[in-house]
Amino acid sequence: MKKVLGTLILQLLVLSGFCQEKAATGATSGTTSGPPAWIMQGNIYEVNVRQYTPEGTLNAFAKHLDRLKGMGVQTVWFMPLNPISKVDRKGSLGSYYAVSDYTAVNPEFGTMADFKQVVKAIHDRGMKVIIDWVPNHTGGDHRWLTQHPDFFVRDSTGKAAMAVDWADTRQLDYKNPVMQDSMIAAMKYWVSTTGIDGFRCDVAWNVPASFWRRCIPQLKEMKSLFLLAEGDSAYLPKTGFDAVYPWHMFKMMEKVAKGERPAFSLDSVKQENDRMYPAHTIQMYFTSNHDENSWNMADYGTFPGPVHAPFAVFTQTMASSVPLIYSGQEEPVLRALKFFDKDPMAFDKLQRASFYKTLLNLRKRNAALSADASFRKVSAGDEKAVYAFVREKGKRKVLVILNFSGTSQPITIKEKSLIGSAYNVFKGAKEPVSSKKWNIQPWGYAMYEYTSQ
């Protein structure tokens, strides 16, 4: 009874705080169905706070906000900000994903007041902020292990079981309704206290659908939140998530980049996703993220050198997508960042910043790249190497031509609706798109904007 009463008190405090914030700010309730309008032509930038600066703090990261705003970043995703467990800790600093307290900030990064100030700074620049949430498991000394031992799955010895094969974690028991209520209350706490705009939910695929059906509507009643699931299971968008991971597509991208599969193999994955997911399910496309960078050499190994560019354009322009850029890709940082120890990156050259700025600003200004804009393939060359398509919405249209090969490819545009004057996005000028044959360089890319009269 004490455990239930404690949870109810926490929920009442969270609700009270949220109501006070609404009264003070004039905030309105959100919607429980569909993604927020602001993400449709938006983008996501993942922040690895520990490695972002020599200091590794929120305040140090905040000094980069004007630069990121100038590059076109719209939504900032912070990797987990919670304190990290010390029991069974990996490395000197531990994993972000071994949480010891769901309602506190890791002192390594700063204070809750620091984070609230960063959220305000992000909002003041017209940007959004989401945080990484770890609902599947806790770290090895989370306070719930002593305060609520029945919140955890038990192993054969009666101890709290580790999650998957991560020795520094403990698996939460979603058969316990009080644990579920406590998890929802903690998530509400961050929304009401800090004003964040959504969550990226870690290992969402291992949390029951019944929980998400309870949790997500309650969160979305608070404000217009964006919910991103780490996973590609078909049940996730059906439970209320706005976006999922495109793992099947990413794995095919890797094969195409290596020359193991032809460019048109990407079509089979798209068709599979179209059959599997509800209409207009958003997928977060990327060439790298924290896992892929640290463990699988993305993007410097998976899409090395010039190979990166056409795949980056692909992730920024594909149908039903929101694009992701990981910390340091604009530099680019061409190494695996350490996961459990300090390993700061530097931002000295920003060699890809202009490239990304062109892509991010195009998506922002052109509805043809909205997550709900139409998509159709276009014949432009050898489909084993050339991948061309049109995105279209209303009077706006964008033609994308990508060379996924290391050899020059002849290009011929035959479709009459694409012949005529268009804006060459990367050249920054209007030029005629004709039916005459031309060559696209190895790992080349071209994009054209059209406006119907």
C-alpha positions as CSV (number, residue, x, y, z in Angstrom):
1,M,0.0,0.0,0.0
2,K,2.9,2.4,0.8
3,K,4.3,1.8,-2.7
4,V,1.0,2.5,-4.3
5,L,0.4,5.6,-2.2
6,G,3.9,6.9,-3.0
7,T,3.3,6.5,-6.8
8,L,0.0,8.2,-6.6
9,I,1.6,11.2,-4.7
10,L,4.3,11.5,-7.4
11,Q,1.6,11.4,-10.1
12,L,-0.4,14.1,-8.3
13,L,2.7,16.3,-7.9
14,V,3.5,15.9,-11.6
15,L,-0.1,16.8,-12.6
16,S,-0.2,19.8,-10.3
17,G,3.1,21.1,-11.7
18,F,1.8,20.6,-15.3
19,C,-1.4,22.5,-14.5
20,Q,0.5,25.4,-12.9
21,E,2.8,25.6,-16.0
22,K,-0.1,25.7,-18.4
23,A,-1.7,28.5,-16.3
24,A,1.6,30.4,-16.3
25,T,2.5,30.0,-20.0
26,G,-0.9,29.7,-21.6
27,A,0.1,26.3,-23.1
28,T,-2.6,24.3,-24.7
29,S,-3.3,20.6,-24.7
30,G,-1.8,18.4,-27.3
31,T,-3.4,15.8,-29.6
32,T,-3.4,12.0,-29.0
33,S,-3.4,11.1,-32.6
34,G,-0.9,11.7,-35.4
35,P,2.5,13.4,-35.3
36,P,2.9,17.1,-34.5
37,A,2.8,19.3,-37.5
38,W,6.2,20.8,-36.7
39,I,8.0,17.5,-37.4
40,M,6.7,16.9,-40.9
41,Q,9.3,19.2,-42.5
42,G,11.6,19.0,-39.6
43,N,14.9,17.2,-38.8
44,I,16.7,15.7,-35.8
45,Y,20.2,16.3,-34.5
46,E,21.4,13.8,-31.9
47,V,23.6,15.3,-29.1
48,N,26.2,13.2,-27.3
49,V,26.7,15.6,-24.4
50,R,29.7,13.8,-22.9
51,Q,31.7,13.9,-26.0
52,Y,30.5,17.2,-27.5
53,T,32.9,19.5,-25.8
54,P,36.0,19.2,-23.6
55,E,33.8,20.1,-20.6
56,G,31.1,17.6,-21.5
57,T,28.4,19.7,-20.0
58,L,25.0,21.1,-21.0
59,N,26.2,24.6,-20.6
60,A,29.2,24.0,-22.8
61,F,27.0,22.4,-25.5
62,A,24.7,25.4,-25.4
63,K,27.4,27.6,-26.9
64,H,26.9,25.6,-30.2
65,L,23.2,26.4,-30.5
66,D,23.6,29.4,-32.8
67,R,25.9,27.4,-35.1
68,L,23.4,24.5,-35.2
69,K,20.5,26.9,-35.8
70,G,22.4,28.4,-38.6
71,M,23.0,25.0,-40.1
72,G,19.3,24.4,-40.1
73,V,18.8,22.1,-37.2
74,Q,15.2,22.0,-36.0
75,T,14.9,19.3,-33.3
76,V,17.7,18.6,-30.8
77,W,17.8,15.1,-29.4
78,F,19.8,14.6,-26.2
79,M,21.1,11.2,-25.4
80,P,20.0,10.2,-21.8
81,L,20.5,12.9,-19.3
82,N,19.8,10.9,-16.2
83,P,22.4,9.9,-13.5
84,I,24.3,6.7,-14.4
85,S,24.5,3.7,-12.1
86,K,27.8,2.9,-10.4
87,V,27.1,-0.8,-9.8
88,D,28.5,-2.9,-12.6
89,R,29.5,0.3,-14.4
90,K,31.2,-0.1,-17.7
91,G,34.3,2.0,-18.3
92,S,35.2,5.0,-16.2
93,L,31.9,6.9,-16.7
94,G,29.4,4.2,-17.6
95,S,26.6,3.9,-20.1
96,Y,24.1,6.6,-20.7
97,Y,21.6,3.8,-20.8
98,A,22.2,2.5,-17.3
99,V,19.9,4.9,-15.5
100,S,20.0,5.3,-11.7
101,D,17.2,7.9,-11.3
102,Y,14.5,8.8,-13.8
103,T,13.8,12.3,-12.3
104,A,17.3,13.7,-12.0
105,V,20.1,15.0,-14.2
106,N,23.5,13.4,-14.4
107,P,25.8,15.7,-12.4
108,E,28.5,15.0,-15.0
109,F,26.4,17.2,-17.4
110,G,25.2,19.8,-14.9
111,T,21.9,20.4,-13.0
112,M,18.2,20.3,-13.8
113,A,18.3,24.1,-13.7
114,D,21.0,24.0,-16.4
115,F,18.9,21.8,-18.6
116,K,15.8,24.0,-18.2
117,Q,17.9,26.9,-19.3
118,V,19.1,25.0,-22.4
119,V,15.6,24.0,-23.2
120,K,14.6,27.7,-23.0
121,A,17.6,28.7,-25.2
122,I,16.5,26.1,-27.8
123,H,12.9,27.2,-27.8
124,D,14.0,30.9,-28.0
125,R,15.7,30.0,-31.3
126,G,12.5,28.4,-32.6
127,M,13.8,24.9,-32.3
128,K,12.4,21.8,-30.5
129,V,14.0,19.4,-28.0
130,I,13.5,15.7,-27.3
131,I,15.2,13.5,-24.7
132,D,16.3,9.9,-24.8
133,W,14.2,7.8,-22.5
134,V,15.2,4.3,-21.2
135,P,11.9,2.5,-20.3
136,N,13.0,-1.1,-20.8
137,H,15.6,-1.3,-18.0
138,T,17.4,0.6,-15.3
139,G,21.0,0.6,-14.2
140,G,22.4,-1.7,-11.4
141,D,21.7,0.7,-8.5
142,H,18.5,2.5,-9.5
143,R,16.6,3.6,-6.4
144,W,13.7,1.4,-7.4
145,L,15.8,-1.7,-6.8
146,T,15.6,-1.0,-3.1
147,Q,12.4,1.1,-2.9
148,H,10.3,-1.1,-5.3
149,P,12.1,-4.5,-5.8
150,D,8.9,-5.9,-7.3
151,F,9.3,-3.5,-10.2
152,F,11.9,-5.9,-11.7
153,V,12.0,-9.3,-13.4
154,R,13.9,-11.9,-11.3
155,D,16.5,-14.4,-12.5
156,S,16.8,-18.0,-11.4
157,T,18.6,-16.9,-8.2
158,G,16.0,-14.4,-7.3
159,K,18.1,-11.4,-8.1
160,A,16.9,-8.6,-10.5
161,A,17.7,-9.9,-14.0
162,M,19.9,-8.0,-16.3
163,A,18.3,-6.7,-19.5
164,V,19.2,-8.5,-22.8
165,D,23.0,-9.2,-22.3
166,W,23.9,-5.8,-20.7
167,A,25.6,-6.6,-17.4
168,D,25.1,-3.0,-16.1
169,T,21.3,-3.1,-16.4
170,R,18.3,-4.6,-14.7
171,Q,15.1,-5.6,-16.5
172,L,11.9,-3.9,-15.5
173,D,8.7,-6.0,-15.1
174,Y,5.9,-4.6,-17.2
175,K,3.4,-7.0,-15.6
176,N,3.5,-4.8,-12.6
177,P,0.9,-2.0,-13.0
178,V,2.4,0.2,-10.3
179,M,5.7,0.2,-12.1
180,Q,3.9,1.2,-15.3
181,D,2.2,4.1,-13.5
182,S,5.6,5.2,-12.0
183,M,7.2,5.1,-15.4
184,I,4.4,7.2,-16.9
185,A,4.6,9.7,-14.0
186,A,8.4,10.1,-14.5
187,M,7.9,10.9,-18.2
188,K,5.2,13.4,-17.4
189,Y,7.5,15.0,-14.9
190,W,10.0,15.9,-17.6
191,V,7.3,17.3,-19.9
192,S,5.7,19.4,-17.2
193,T,9.0,20.5,-15.4
194,T,11.3,21.2,-18.4
195,G,8.9,21.8,-21.3
196,I,10.5,19.2,-23.7
197,D,8.8,18.4,-26.9
198,G,9.0,14.6,-27.0
199,F,11.0,11.4,-26.4
200,R,13.2,9.0,-28.2
201,C,12.4,5.7,-26.5
202,D,15.3,3.3,-26.1
203,V,14.6,-0.4,-26.8
204,A,11.0,0.5,-27.4
205,W,10.6,-2.9,-29.2
206,N,11.0,-4.8,-25.9
207,V,8.3,-2.9,-24.0
208,P,4.7,-4.3,-24.3
209,A,2.3,-2.7,-26.7
210,S,-0.3,-2.5,-23.9
211,F,2.0,-0.1,-22.0
212,W,2.5,2.2,-25.0
213,R,-1.2,2.3,-25.6
214,R,-1.7,3.6,-22.0
215,C,1.4,5.9,-21.9
216,I,1.4,7.7,-25.2
217,P,-2.1,9.2,-25.1
218,Q,-1.5,10.5,-21.6
219,L,1.7,12.2,-22.7
220,K,0.1,13.6,-25.9
221,E,-2.7,15.1,-23.9
222,M,-0.2,17.3,-22.2
223,K,1.2,19.0,-25.3
224,S,2.0,18.3,-29.0
225,L,4.8,15.8,-28.4
226,F,6.9,13.8,-30.9
227,L,7.4,10.1,-29.9
228,L,10.2,8.2,-31.6
229,A,10.6,4.5,-31.1
230,E,14.0,2.7,-31.3
231,G,12.7,-0.3,-33.2
232,D,11.1,-1.2,-36.5
233,S,8.3,-3.5,-35.2
234,A,5.0,-2.9,-36.9
235,Y,3.2,-2.7,-33.6
236,L,5.1,0.4,-32.5
237,P,3.3,3.0,-34.8
238,K,0.0,1.2,-34.1
239,T,0.4,2.0,-30.4
240,G,0.9,5.7,-31.0
241,F,4.5,6.3,-31.9
242,D,5.0,8.9,-34.5
243,A,8.3,7.5,-35.9
244,V,10.3,4.3,-35.9
245,Y,13.8,3.3,-37.0
246,P,14.4,2.2,-40.6
247,W,16.7,-0.7,-39.8
248,H,15.8,-2.8,-42.9
249,M,16.5,0.2,-45.1
250,F,19.7,1.1,-43.4
251,K,21.1,-2.5,-43.7
252,M,20.2,-2.4,-47.5
253,M,21.9,1.0,-47.8
254,E,25.1,-0.6,-46.4
255,K,24.9,-3.4,-48.9
256,V,24.4,-1.0,-51.8
257,A,27.3,1.1,-50.6
258,K,29.6,-2.0,-50.6
259,G,28.4,-2.9,-54.1
260,E,26.8,-6.1,-52.8
261,R,23.3,-5.2,-54.0
262,P,22.1,-3.0,-56.9
263,A,20.5,0.4,-56.2
264,F,17.0,-0.8,-57.1
265,S,17.2,-3.2,-54.1
266,L,16.1,-0.1,-52.0
267,D,12.7,-0.4,-53.7
268,S,12.0,-3.8,-52.2
269,V,12.6,-2.5,-48.7
270,K,10.4,0.5,-49.3
271,Q,7.6,-1.7,-50.6
272,E,8.0,-4.0,-47.6
273,N,7.7,-1.0,-45.2
274,D,4.7,0.3,-47.1
275,R,2.9,-3.0,-46.5
276,M,4.0,-3.4,-42.9
277,Y,3.4,0.1,-41.4
278,P,0.2,2.1,-41.1
279,A,-0.1,4.8,-43.7
280,H,2.1,7.9,-43.1
281,T,4.3,6.2,-40.5
282,I,7.5,8.3,-40.3
283,Q,10.9,6.6,-40.3
284,M,14.0,8.4,-39.0
285,Y,16.6,7.9,-41.8
286,F,20.3,8.3,-41.0
287,T,23.8,7.5,-42.1
288,S,25.0,7.3,-38.4
289,N,23.8,7.4,-34.8
290,H,25.4,6.8,-31.4
291,D,25.2,3.0,-31.7
292,E,26.2,2.7,-35.3
293,N,29.1,5.1,-34.8
294,S,30.6,3.5,-31.7
295,W,30.1,-0.1,-32.7
296,N,29.8,-0.3,-36.5
297,M,32.1,2.4,-37.9
298,A,29.3,4.6,-39.2
299,D,29.6,6.7,-41.3
300,Y,33.3,6.8,-41.9
301,G,33.4,3.0,-42.5
302,T,30.0,2.2,-43.8
303,F,29.8,5.2,-46.2
304,P,33.5,6.2,-46.5
305,G,34.7,9.4,-48.2
306,P,32.6,10.4,-51.3
307,V,30.2,7.5,-50.6
308,H,28.6,9.4,-47.8
309,A,27.1,12.2,-49.8
310,P,24.5,10.4,-52.0
311,F,23.4,8.4,-49.1
312,A,23.1,11.5,-46.9
313,V,20.9,13.1,-49.7
314,F,18.8,9.9,-49.7
315,T,18.2,10.0,-46.0
316,Q,17.2,13.7,-46.2
317,T,14.8,13.3,-49.1
318,M,13.1,9.9,-48.9
319,A,9.4,9.4,-48.5
320,S,7.8,9.1,-45.1
321,S,11.0,10.2,-43.4
322,V,12.5,12.6,-40.9
323,P,16.3,12.8,-41.3
324,L,18.9,12.5,-38.5
325,I,22.4,14.0,-38.2
326,Y,24.6,12.6,-35.4
327,S,27.0,14.7,-33.3
328,G,30.1,15.5,-35.3
329,Q,28.9,14.4,-38.8
330,E,29.1,18.0,-39.9
331,E,32.8,18.2,-39.0
332,P,33.1,15.3,-39.9
333,V,34.4,13.2,-36.9
334,L,35.8,10.1,-38.7
335,R,36.3,7.8,-35.8
336,A,34.3,5.7,-33.3
337,L,33.5,7.8,-30.2
338,K,34.1,5.9,-27.0
339,F,30.9,4.9,-25.3
340,F,31.9,4.6,-21.6
341,D,34.7,7.0,-21.3
342,K,35.5,10.6,-22.1
343,D,36.5,11.1,-25.8
344,P,35.7,14.7,-26.8
345,M,35.3,15.7,-30.5
346,A,36.4,19.0,-32.0
347,F,34.5,21.3,-34.3
348,D,37.3,23.1,-36.3
349,K,36.6,22.5,-40.0
350,L,32.9,21.9,-40.3
351,Q,33.5,20.5,-43.8
352,R,30.0,19.1,-44.2
353,A,28.1,22.0,-42.6
354,S,27.3,23.8,-45.8
355,F,26.2,20.5,-47.4
356,Y,23.9,19.7,-44.6
357,K,22.6,23.3,-44.4
358,T,21.5,23.1,-48.1
359,L,19.6,19.9,-47.4
360,L,18.0,21.0,-44.1
361,N,16.9,24.4,-45.4
362,L,15.5,22.7,-48.6
363,R,13.4,20.4,-46.4
364,K,12.2,23.3,-44.3
365,R,11.1,25.5,-47.2
366,N,9.8,22.9,-49.6
367,A,6.6,21.0,-48.8
368,A,7.6,18.4,-51.4
369,L,10.0,16.9,-48.8
370,S,7.4,16.8,-46.1
371,A,7.0,13.4,-44.4
372,D,3.6,13.1,-46.0
373,A,4.5,14.2,-49.6
374,S,4.1,11.7,-52.4
375,F,7.0,9.6,-53.8
376,R,7.5,8.0,-57.2
377,K,10.5,6.5,-58.9
378,V,11.8,8.0,-62.2
379,S,13.8,6.3,-64.9
380,A,17.0,8.3,-65.4
381,G,19.7,5.7,-66.1
382,D,21.0,2.3,-65.2
383,E,18.8,1.3,-62.2
384,K,21.6,-0.9,-60.9
385,A,23.5,2.3,-60.1
386,V,21.2,5.2,-60.5
387,Y,18.4,5.9,-58.1
388,A,16.1,8.7,-59.1
389,F,12.7,9.8,-57.7
390,V,10.3,12.7,-57.4
391,R,8.7,14.0,-54.2
392,E,5.6,16.1,-54.7
393,K,3.0,18.0,-52.6
394,G,0.6,20.6,-53.9
395,K,2.4,22.8,-56.3
396,R,5.9,21.9,-55.1
397,K,8.0,19.2,-56.7
398,V,11.6,18.0,-56.1
399,L,13.6,15.7,-58.4
400,V,16.4,13.7,-56.8
401,I,19.1,11.8,-58.8
402,L,21.7,9.7,-57.0
403,N,24.6,7.7,-58.3
404,F,25.2,4.8,-55.9
405,S,28.3,3.6,-57.7
406,G,31.9,4.4,-58.0
407,T,31.7,5.0,-61.8
408,S,30.4,7.8,-63.8
409,Q,26.8,7.2,-65.1
410,P,24.9,8.5,-68.1
411,I,21.7,10.3,-67.2
412,T,18.7,10.9,-69.4
413,I,15.4,12.5,-68.2
414,K,12.5,11.4,-70.4
415,E,9.5,12.4,-68.4
416,K,7.9,15.4,-70.0
417,S,6.7,16.9,-66.7
418,L,10.4,17.2,-65.6
419,I,11.7,18.8,-68.7
420,G,12.0,22.6,-68.4
421,S,13.4,25.2,-66.1
422,A,14.2,24.1,-62.5
423,Y,16.3,25.3,-59.6
424,N,19.5,23.3,-59.2
425,V,19.6,23.0,-55.4
426,F,23.4,22.5,-55.0
427,K,24.4,25.0,-57.7
428,G,22.0,27.6,-56.3
429,A,20.7,28.7,-59.7
430,K,18.0,28.0,-62.2
431,E,18.9,25.9,-65.3
432,P,17.1,23.9,-67.9
433,V,16.4,20.2,-67.3
434,S,16.5,18.7,-70.8
435,S,16.1,15.3,-72.4
436,K,19.8,15.4,-73.5
437,K,22.1,12.8,-72.1
438,W,24.6,14.0,-69.4
439,N,26.9,12.2,-67.0
440,I,26.7,12.2,-63.2
441,Q,30.1,11.7,-61.4
442,P,30.9,8.6,-59.2
443,W,28.9,8.8,-56.0
444,G,27.3,11.9,-57.4
445,Y,24.0,13.6,-56.6
446,A,21.7,16.2,-58.1
447,M,18.5,17.8,-57.0
448,Y,16.0,20.1,-58.8
449,E,13.1,22.1,-57.4
450,Y,10.0,22.8,-59.5
451,T,7.1,25.1,-58.8
452,S,3.9,24.4,-60.7
453,Q,2.1,27.5,-62.0
